């Protein structure tokens, strides 16, 4: 297929380079549940069939998808990931199948869709259960035929893409209720893995916490810190409804609160209060500065406007959530909402 252009920047899509450093060993944990996940990842990487990853939000479904791709024979090919939540029906075909120049207002140039961009590699469909029924039908047709037709185009293009999908929804119930097409489910679920909730593998919490803390220290340029034994016991005892993602957020807040050294229970409790909406004095500004450093957008204004518009739709207008998702300070978001007349 020739060279692949960079994936268009979008809040619902990102491209992960095959050499991103993940491996089977990235699936951390000494529990039997995580040992089963690692075994699954190894076996799934040795074949070229679709995989469906189930599990609660924050359990690491996207990490498993990246690992399977990285360990497979497609590792040298592209890896694209799209969050299926919030994609309007009007944009679905353009995103997945591409379009020709002039196919619709604003289509100034031809563009390949995700299935073409992922040629020879893998496409990760995050939250696939969020696709509308019409979108599911269009995706199923493309997967069954192994080809796509761009909007405004006359011919079709063969595609060779491995589909890795994930969802936190109960697809069995969705199929019974008519919210998810049975044919698409069986097309995606050739191999299925359920990621375990963190509360079911509490013995893995200390290892995960230490590893996450090291990553966060590098990200924020903080002084080295370590968790006290009491803090580790405190973390092991928490229910973790948000799973590993919640653990990471709690540690991030605690790290911002601290001056380095030992992270004790008090720092974790203060961070927990912040997560519940009670922000300790001085922390809000520090966190805002951290978020501002993380936000970076290299596209044009039209692309950025679309990124923010879609983020607003996905968050149902919750501006605080949009700012967190984009890594943007809230003041910056407000300025851009005014600039792009987005409310």
Secondary structure, 3 states (H helix, E strand, C coil): CCCCCCCCCECCEEEECCCCCCCHHHCCCCCHHHHHHHHHHHHHHCCCCCEEEECCCCCCHHHHHHHHHHHCCCCCCCEEEEECCCCCHHHHHHHHHEECCCCCCCCCCCEECHHHHCCCCEEEEECHHHCCHHHHHHHHHHHHHCEECCECCCCCEECCCEEEEEECCCHHHHHHHCCCCHHHHHHHCCEEEECCCHHHCHHHHHHHHHHHHHHHHHHHCCCCEEECHHHHHHHHHCCCCCHHHHHHHHHHHHHHHCCCEEECHHHHHHHHHHHCCCCCCCHHHHHHHHHHHHCCCCCCHHHHHHHHHHHHHHCCCCHHHHHHHHCCCHHHHHHHHHHCCCC
